Amino acid sequence: MRVALWRTGLLLCLLGVCACVEECVLGIVGQPVSLPCFHADPFPFVNYSIEWRRDGEVVLRSVWVQAANVDTWSFNSVAMSADAPLTGNFSLELPTAEPREGTVHYSLSVRSQGNQSVQLCSVCLQTAAGFSSPLLQREAAAQGNQSVFVCHSSGGFPEPAVYWLIDDVHEPPEGSVRTLITPLPDSHLYNITSYLTLNLSSDSRVSCFIENVPMNSTLSSTDNGRQDSPVVGRASEAMWMFSTALCVVVGVMVAVGVAYQIHLDRGTEDNICRGKMR
């Protein structure tokens, strides 16, 4: 009996050495997510239980007797393949990723009939949701010549990093930015509204950025200010030249017309005089 227990313990230790290193999975809020766990080696015993835990709390338990599954219990509809020990695929399927700050740690362990346990897999889950494309507006402030820029984005998770750039390179001075982060009703998602208030020329280029670190995503919006492009300038100059030339041409035509009319009038008068002399 002692020899059998010793052998079982030794095999469990060998399984523990093969346990996978923890990896992190990104789950999109509201979508199904799979936590991968693969173990190809067969178990050295026929009676055992498999447990998935979330931060130490059991969320799934599968009991096997004589290499047959006799009972499975799960929390919140999480699932694992019914023939996991046969295929080696012990991945945990979550029906939906719930928004949680930070990371949540999941682990898979196998427990023998002698109550000896070894961990086979460790997976961390981080959840996120993409923000909408930011909307940037320029408003006139009530005080002096200051301008107010409002950047708004919604529906994301977790809280993002928000920053501004002026003319693509300069950060705004300290105290000029105020950012409000509010949760959406009946949701753990966030709305972001950031205000930039300072004195800027009308042609300054202002950009706001919404960075979602877990998703490795940065969204931006830019106000290009009031800028007269060279194309517009050249078009205006050409239009002025055309208008001037048109006025000259019209003036010449009017002068020619007047001269011609005078010539006709003189010819008419001469004909009248000649008729009287006859």
C-alpha positions in Angstrom: 0.0 0.0 0.0 2.8 2.4 0.9 4.6 1.5 -2.3 1.5 2.3 -4.3 1.1 5.7 -2.6 4.7 6.4 -3.1 4.4 5.7 -6.8 1.3 7.9 -7.1 3.0 10.7 -5.3 6.1 10.4 -7.5 3.9 10.5 -10.7 2.1 13.5 -9.3 5.4 15.3 -8.8 6.3 14.5 -12.4 3.0 16.0 -13.6 3.8 19.1 -11.5 7.1 19.5 -13.2 5.2 19.5 -16.5 2.7 22.1 -15.3 2.6 25.0 -17.8 3.9 28.5 -17.1 1.1 31.1 -16.5 0.1 32.9 -19.6 -2.3 35.9 -19.9 -5.4 35.9 -22.1 -7.3 39.0 -23.2 -11.1 38.7 -23.0 -13.3 41.2 -24.8 -16.1 42.3 -22.5 -19.4 40.6 -23.4 -17.8 38.0 -25.7 -17.0 34.3 -25.0 -13.4 33.6 -24.0 -11.3 30.4 -23.8 -8.6 29.8 -21.2 -6.2 27.4 -22.9 -4.8 24.3 -21.1 -3.3 21.3 -22.8 -1.7 18.2 -21.1 -0.9 15.3 -23.5 0.4 12.8 -20.9 -2.2 10.4 -19.5 -2.9 10.3 -15.8 -1.3 7.5 -13.8 -4.5 6.6 -12.0 -8.1 5.9 -12.8 -9.9 7.6 -9.9 -9.4 11.4 -9.7 -11.1 14.8 -9.9 -10.2 17.8 -12.1 -10.7 21.3 -10.7 -10.6 24.7 -12.3 -10.2 27.5 -9.7 -10.6 31.3 -10.0 -8.5 33.1 -7.5 -8.6 30.0 -5.3 -12.4 29.5 -5.7 -13.6 26.3 -7.5 -15.6 27.2 -10.6 -15.6 23.7 -12.2 -15.2 20.2 -10.8 -15.2 16.9 -12.9 -15.0 13.6 -11.1 -13.6 10.5 -12.8 -13.9 6.9 -11.6 -12.4 4.0 -13.5 -11.5 6.4 -16.3 -15.1 7.4 -16.7 -16.7 10.8 -15.9 -19.3 10.3 -13.2 -20.1 13.9 -12.2 -19.4 17.5 -13.4 -20.3 20.7 -11.5 -19.7 24.2 -12.8 -20.4 27.8 -11.7 -21.9 30.4 -14.1 -22.1 28.0 -17.0 -18.3 27.7 -17.4 -17.4 24.5 -19.3 -14.7 22.0 -20.2 -14.6 19.3 -22.8 -16.3 16.2 -21.6 -13.5 14.0 -22.8 -10.7 16.3 -21.7 -8.5 13.5 -20.2 -8.7 11.5 -23.5 -7.9 14.4 -25.8 -5.6 16.4 -23.5 -7.6 19.6 -24.0 -8.5 20.9 -20.6 -9.3 24.5 -21.8 -11.9 26.3 -19.7 -14.7 28.0 -21.8 -16.3 31.1 -20.3 -19.7 32.1 -21.8 -18.8 35.8 -21.5 -16.0 38.0 -20.3 -17.0 40.2 -17.4 -15.3 43.5 -16.9 -12.9 43.2 -13.9 -10.1 45.6 -12.9 -6.7 44.1 -13.0 -6.1 40.4 -13.8 -8.0 37.3 -12.6 -6.0 34.1 -12.1 -7.3 30.7 -13.0 -5.6 27.4 -12.3 -6.3 23.7 -13.2 -5.3 20.9 -10.8 -5.9 17.2 -10.7 -6.6 15.5 -7.3 -6.0 11.8 -6.8 -8.2 9.5 -4.7 -5.6 9.8 -1.9 -6.3 13.6 -1.8 -3.0 14.5 -3.4 -3.2 17.4 -5.8 -0.9 18.9 -8.5 -1.4 22.0 -10.6 -1.4 21.4 -14.4 -2.1 24.8 -15.8 -2.2 28.5 -14.7 -3.8 31.2 -16.8 -4.5 34.8 -16.1 -7.4 36.7 -17.6 -7.6 40.4 -18.3 -10.7 41.9 -19.7 -11.1 45.0 -21.9 -13.5 46.7 -24.2 -12.7 49.2 -27.0 -13.6 52.8 -26.7 -15.4 54.7 -29.5 -13.5 57.0 -31.8 -12.9 60.2 -29.9 -14.9 63.3 -30.9 -12.9 66.6 -30.5 -14.6 70.0 -30.5 -13.2 73.5 -30.1 -15.3 75.9 -28.1 -14.9 79.6 -27.2 -14.2 80.1 -23.5 -16.0 82.7 -21.5 -12.8 84.1 -20.0 -10.5 86.2 -22.1 -9.0 84.7 -25.3 -8.8 81.2 -24.0 -10.0 78.3 -26.1 -11.6 75.1 -24.7 -11.1 71.8 -26.5 -13.5 68.9 -25.5 -12.6 65.3 -26.3 -15.2 62.6 -25.7 -15.2 58.8 -26.0 -17.4 56.1 -24.6 -18.1 52.4 -24.0 -14.7 51.2 -23.1 -12.9 49.3 -20.3 -10.7 49.6 -18.2 -10.0 53.3 -17.5 -7.8 54.6 -20.3 -4.8 56.9 -20.4 -5.8 60.3 -21.9 -3.3 62.8 -23.2 -3.0 65.8 -25.5 -0.5 67.2 -27.9 -0.3 70.7 -29.4 1.2 70.9 -32.9 2.0 67.2 -32.7 5.0 67.7 -30.3 4.1 69.9 -27.3 2.4 68.7 -24.2 -0.1 71.2 -22.7 1.0 73.0 -19.5 0.2 71.5 -16.1 -3.3 72.4 -14.9 -4.7 73.0 -18.4 -6.3 69.5 -18.7 -9.3 68.2 -16.7 -10.5 64.6 -17.4 -13.8 63.1 -16.2 -14.3 59.3 -16.2 -17.9 58.2 -15.5 -19.4 54.6 -15.6 -22.2 53.9 -18.0 -25.5 53.1 -16.4 -26.1 49.4 -15.7 -22.6 48.7 -16.9 -18.9 48.6 -15.8 -17.9 50.4 -19.0 -16.7 54.0 -19.0 -17.4 57.3 -20.6 -14.4 59.7 -21.0 -14.6 63.5 -21.3 -11.4 65.5 -21.3 -11.1 69.3 -21.4 -8.1 71.3 -22.5 -8.3 75.0 -21.7 -5.5 77.5 -22.7 -4.6 80.4 -24.9 -3.8 79.2 -28.5 -3.7 80.8 -31.8 -6.5 80.0 -34.2 -4.2 78.0 -36.5 -2.8 75.7 -33.7 -3.1 72.0 -34.3 -4.5 70.1 -31.3 -4.9 66.4 -30.8 -6.3 64.2 -28.1 -5.4 60.5 -27.5 -7.3 57.7 -25.8 -5.0 54.8 -25.0 -6.4 51.4 -24.0 -3.3 49.6 -22.6 -4.7 46.0 -22.4 -5.9 46.1 -26.0 -2.7 47.8 -27.2 -5.0 50.4 -28.8 -4.6 54.2 -29.2 -7.4 56.3 -30.7 -6.9 59.9 -31.6 -8.8 63.0 -33.0 -7.2 66.2 -34.3 -8.4 69.8 -34.7 -6.3 71.4 -37.4 -7.3 74.9 -36.6 -7.9 77.6 -39.2 -5.3 77.3 -41.8 -5.2 78.9 -45.3 -3.6 76.4 -47.5 -1.3 77.4 -50.4 -3.8 75.9 -52.8 -6.5 78.2 -51.6 -4.1 81.2 -51.7 -3.1 80.5 -55.3 -6.7 80.0 -56.3 -7.7 83.4 -54.7 -4.8 85.1 -56.5 -5.8 83.6 -59.8 -9.4 84.6 -59.3 -8.2 88.2 -58.6 -6.1 88.3 -61.8 -9.0 86.8 -63.8 -11.4 89.5 -62.4 -8.9 92.3 -63.2 -8.4 91.0 -66.8 -12.1 90.6 -67.3 -12.7 94.2 -66.2 -10.1 95.5 -68.6 -11.5 93.5 -71.5 -15.0 94.7 -70.7 -13.7 98.3 -70.4 -12.1 98.0 -73.8 -15.2 96.6 -75.4 -17.3 99.4 -73.9 -14.9 102.0 -75.2 -14.9 100.4 -78.7 -18.7 100.2 -78.6 -19.0 103.9 -77.7 -16.5 105.0 -80.4 -18.4 102.9 -83.0 -21.7 104.4 -81.9 -20.2 108.0 -82.2 -19.0 107.1 -85.7 -22.4 105.9 -86.7 -24.1 109.0 -85.3 -21.7 111.2 -87.3 -22.4 109.3 -90.5 -26.1 109.7 -89.9 -25.8 113.5 -89.4 -23.7 113.8 -92.6 -26.4 112.0 -94.7 -29.1 114.3 -93.3 -27.1 117.4 -94.2 -26.5 116.2 -97.7 -30.2 115.5 -98.2 -31.1 119.0 -97.2 -28.6 120.5 -99.6 -30.2 118.7 -102.5 
